[in-house]
Amino acid sequence: MEIRVKECLPPAFYELFWEIYEGKYEEFWLKGGRGSGKSSFVSIALLCLLLRDRQANAVIYRKIAETLRESVFAQMQWAAQQLGLDGYFRYQLSSMQMIYKPTGQKILFRGADDPEKSKGVKLSSGYFAALWFEEASAFHGMEEIRTIQASILRGGKGVTILSYNPPISAQNWVNREALAEAEGRRVHGSDYRDMPREWLGETFLRQAERLKRRDEKAYRHMYLGEAVGTGGQVFGNVVLREVGQGEVDGIGTVYAGLDFGFASDPDALVLCGYNRKRRTLYILKEHVRTGESIHQLAEKCGELTPGRVVRCDSASPREISELRRLNVNAVDVKKGPGSVEHGIRWLKELEEIVIDPKECPHAAREFATYEYAREKGGGIIPECPDRNNHTIDAVRYALEPMISQRVVKLKKGGIQ
């Protein structure tokens, strides 16, 4: 059978299809808003994986079993019809499975009401080539995902696919996890604008434009799949994207900052640049590690910040002294009452804080998900919590010369 991928999928998914088909990564995270095409794409890709290998099977999970029939089961029937395979499958709603008649390969549909029950999912022959979590944000966290993975993908032969609409809060586990550094993981984003207009229909497009005019924040969350926040997000100016070498070369002065870890907290070393004209901060490199010796930290400073001043937390004079002895140009940053709040406010008022998530995954996660403290009732307290902010502190130390500047403007009639 010959399937022309470009006739079944929009261009936004061409490259991703071949990455899944060829097993380039172990995990694929597909995020997007309403009409982004991610579920349609996964259903077609999953069938292609089964056609490639007669021993391949698949299992699809949703958090609640009762939602399977009207969602992923119907979605897989649609995909079979699109590929001209509908007559080749036997659909069994009682046991929630699809069976490919020529070979007996199966697609199982399961609910994760109790993740431990996944240990009972067995095959009489073959292996699970694909594990799909639809609406992954409905799961309670990575522990649930890992429990099911360990039961289904024995031997590590299969691929895991998670599709979801990003929850509104950047602090939600799935949003934070998508920003986490993880080997073998590919994160892909799409929205309805990547789809052919005729696939969505004019009614859908009019509804999207209507919401955009009425409530842009709701539009960005619902249709663009952005984690727009619940009102407690500290940094609304964070931009996560790749920073090219040409852009780095044009930044000018690069600053280094170091936040020392204590007990279970990591040391956090960052390199950042500041474009005064554009009032844009670039976070370029990071080293975040727990439990390393002062010699290891000094070696890393030498690699990332050769000859540069490394501005450090003044609360750690012994560590600063040791770094100096090991030829690191470490200096302490003086802190006083209100210095944290002043530094955070300075960062908030920048036009953009650009972070390369591949080079700086910890900084990307911390800046994007950092929120003000909340009362027990959920109300926002205008205080910045001292947790999950190691790279944020390191950036404040690095930029202390600019943050501490006081610009006095003279005008007729006195000082402004």
N, C-alpha and C positions, 0 to 999 in steps of 0.2 A: 504494500500500500504506500502511496506517495502522498504526503501532506505538505502543502505549500504554506509555510509559517506566515509569510507576509500577507497572505490572503485571509488569515484567521486572527491576526493580532495587529494592534496599532504600533507605529514605529517606536513609541516610548518603551516597548517591551522586547524589541528584537534582540538586543544584546543580552538582556536578562534571561531570555529563553535559552540561549545557547549556553549560558553559564550554568543554568540548572540542568539542562540536558547532558552536558559534559561533566557535571559534578565538580565544578570549579571551586565551590565553597560547600561547607557542611550545613550552614544555616543561611536562610534567606528571609529577611524581614521586609515585608511589603506594607508600607503605610500610605494612606491617601484618604481623601474625603469622599463624599458621595459622588458616584458616577466616575470614579477614577479607574475603573476597569480591572482592579487587582484580582478580584474573585474570579472573573471570567478568564483572566489570563492563567491563574493557577490551575483551574479546572482543565484547560486545554493542555497545559504543560504536563500535568500529572498523567493524563491519558497517553501522551507521547512517551513518557518514561516507561509505561507498561508495554506499549507496542514495541519498544526497542529491545526488551529482554523478556523472554517467555517465563522466567522465574520471578519476575518482579510483581509485587503487590503493593497496595497502598492502604493507609488508614487515615481517616479524617475525623478530627475532634472539634466539638464545640463544648463550651462549659456546661450547658444544660441540654440533656438528651432530648427533651421535648421539642427543641427547636430544629432538630436535624432534618426532619422530613420536608419542611417548607423552605429550607435554606440550602444547605450543601448537597442534599440528595437531589433536589430539583436542579441545582446548579450543575451537577455532574451529568444528569440526563440531558440538559441543554448542550453541554460540551460534546457529548456523544453524537447528538443530532448535528451539531455544527461540523463535525469531522466525518459525517456519513457513517457512523458506527452504531447508530441506535439499534438496528436489528441484530447486532452481534452481541448485545448484552441482555442478560436476564436480570430483572429488577425484583428484589425480594424485600418488601417493606417490613414483613414480620420479623426478619432477622437483620434488617438494615444493612444490606449488602448488594453490590452489583457484581455479577459474574460474567466474565468475558467468555462466551461459549466456545470459541475455537480452542482455548488452552486451559480454561478453568481458573484463570487469574482473577483475583478478587480486589474489590475496593470496599473496605469496611467503614461504617459510620458509627461513632461512639460518642457518648457524653462523658464529661469529666467531672460529674457530680462527686465522685470519689476517685481521685487519681490512682489510688492503690489498686483499683479494679483492673487497671491496664495490664497488670501482671497476668491476667487470665486471657489476654488476647493472643491467640495462637493460630498458626497456619499448618495445614496438613502437608504442604509442599511450598518450596520457594522461600522468599524473604520479603521484607517490607522495604521497598526502594524509596518510598516517600511517606512522610508523616506531615500532615497539614493541620495547623491550628487556625481555624477560621474565627474571626473576632477575638483575637488573642488578648485584647485588653480586658475581656470579661474574666479571664483567669486571675487568680489571686497573686501570682508572682512567679518568678523563675523557678522556684522550688517545685511547683506543680508541673511546669514544663519539663524540667529535668527528670522528675519521677517517671513521667510517661515516656520520655526519650529512652531512658535506661531500660525500660521494659520492652519497648517496641523495636528499637534499632540495635539489636544485638549484633556485635561484631563491627559496628560502625560503617556498614555498607550503604546505609540510606541517607537521604537528604531531609532536613527539616525545613518547613516553610511556615512562617507566621504572617498572617494578613490581619490588618486592623485599621480602624479609624483612630488616630491619636486622640486620647482623652484631652479635655480642655486644660487640665493642670499639668504643667511641666514636671511636677513632682510625682506624677503617677508612675508606677514601677515600669510600665512598658515604654514610656517616653525616656526615662532615665536609662533603662537597659539598652535602648537603641543607640544611645550616645556612649555607651561603655566600650572600652577597648576589649575586643574579643577576637582571637585568631580564628580564621575560617568563617567569618560572618560577613554577609553582604547586606547592606541596608539600601532599599530602593524606595523612592518617593514618586508619586504620580497624583494628578488631579484631573478633573473633568476636562480641562483645557487641552489635555494630551489626547483626548478621544476624538474620533471623527464626529462631526456635528450630527450626521445622519444616524449614528448609533445611539445618540442620546435623545434626539427629538426636540422640536422647538418648544414644547411645553416645559421640559426640564430646563432648558437654557433660559427661558423667560423667568422661571421661578428663581434660578440662581441670580440673575441680574436684579430681580426685584428685591431679594434679600440683601444684595450688595448695596443697593441704594438706601434701604431702610436701616440696616444694622451691619456695618462692615465687619465688626468683630465676630458676630455670629456667622457671617458669610465665610470669613477666613477659616473658622473652625469647621463648619459643616461641609463646605465645598472644597476648600483648599487643604484641609487636613492639618491645620496648624494648631499647635498647643498654645493658644492665645492667653492662657493664664486665667486665674480666678480673681485677680485684683491684688494678689499678694506678691507678685513677682517683683524682685528688686531691680533687675536689669532688663529693661524693655528695649535696649539698643544692641543686643547681641546678634551678630550675623555669623552663622557657621558656614564656612566655605573654604575651598582650597585657596591657598595664597601662593601664587607663582613666583618663581625666582626673580623675574623681572620686577615684580611688585616689591619683593623684599629688598632688592638692590636700590629701589627708589625711596625707601623709608628714611634712610639716614642713620642717626644714632640708635644703637640698640642697647637696651637696659636689661640688667639681670637682677633678680630678686630671689631670696631664699627664706622659706619658712621652715623652721626646725620642727621635727616631729618628736613627740614625747609618748612613751608607753606604746600604745597600739597605733598612734597617729603617724603618718608618713612624713618624711622630709619632702619638700616641694620646691624645686628649682625651676624658674621660668625665664625665658628670654622674650622680650617684647620691644616693639618699636612704636614711636608716636609721631604722627604727621600733624604738626601744629596747624598748618593751613586748613586742613580738612577736619581737624579735631577728631581724628580717628586713631584708635589704638589697635595695634596688631599683636596678637599673642602667637609667637612663632614656633617656639620649642619648649618642651617641658621634660623634667625628670622627676617622677613621683615614686618613691620607694620606701617601704617600711622595713625597719630592722637592719639597715646597713650601717657599717662602721664609719667613723669620721674619715678614715683613709679612703674608703670607697666613695664617700661623698666628695672628698677633695679631688679624687681622680675624675669624677663626673663633671665637677666644676671646670677642671682643666680642659675637658673635651668640649664642653658647650660654651664656655665663657673664657677662652684663652686671653689673658691680659686685661679683661674687663673688670670693673668694679662690681662686686657682688654685694648688694645691700641686704642686710640680714636683720632679723628680729633682735632688738637690743636686750631682750629678756634672757638671752643665751650667751653671755660674755665668754664662758669657758669654751663653747663650741667655736665661736668666732676666733678666739685666740689660737685654737688648734688648727683651724683652717689657714690662718696666717702663717703658722709654723710650717704648714705643708704647701706654702707658696701660692695660696689663693688670696687674691686682693679683696678680702672680706672686710666690710665696714658695718658698723651698727647704725640702725635707723632710730633716731630719738622719737619716743612716743610720749604723748601727753594726754590730758583729759580731752575727750572728744575727737582724738585723732582717727579712730576707726570710722566714726560717722562722717567726718570730713572727707576721708579718703573714698568712702563708698559714694558719697554725694558727688564728688569730683568725677568718678567713673560713670555714674548715672547720667551726668550732664553731657557726656561726649556724644558726638553724632553717631558713632558706631564703635563697637568693640568687635573686631573681626578675629575669629578664632578658626584655625585650620583643625578640624576634628580628627584628621588622620595623624597629624603631628602632635596634637595636644588634646587627647581624648578626655583626660581628667579635667582640664580647664573648661572644655566645652560642656561637660556635664555639670560642673559646679556653677559656672556663670549662667547657664541656661535654666537651671532648676532652683537657683537660690531664691528663697522667699522670706518675707518678713515673718516674725513670730506671730502666733495666733493665741487668742484667749481660749479657754475651755469651750466656750460656746461657738467658736469658729471666727470670731471677730479678729480683725487684723490689728496687731500692735506695731507701731512704727519703730521696731527694734530689729537689728540684724543679729540672728542667732550665731553663736560661736561654734558652728559645726558644719562639716562638709564645705569648708571654705579655705582649704590649705593653699590652693593656687591663687585664690582671690587675695589672700593676705600677702603672698609672694609678689603679686603684681603691684599691690599698694607699696610694698617696700621698694621694689624696683623703680617706681616712678615718683618716689618721695621728693626728689629735687623740684619736680613740676607741681606736685600736689601741694607742697608747702609754700609755694610762691604766693606773695600777696601783691597784686597789681593795683597800684594807686593811680587813678586818673585825675589830673588837675583840670579844672574848668573854672570859668569866671564865676566868682562868688564863693569859692571855697573848694574843699576836697570832696570828691565823689567816692 
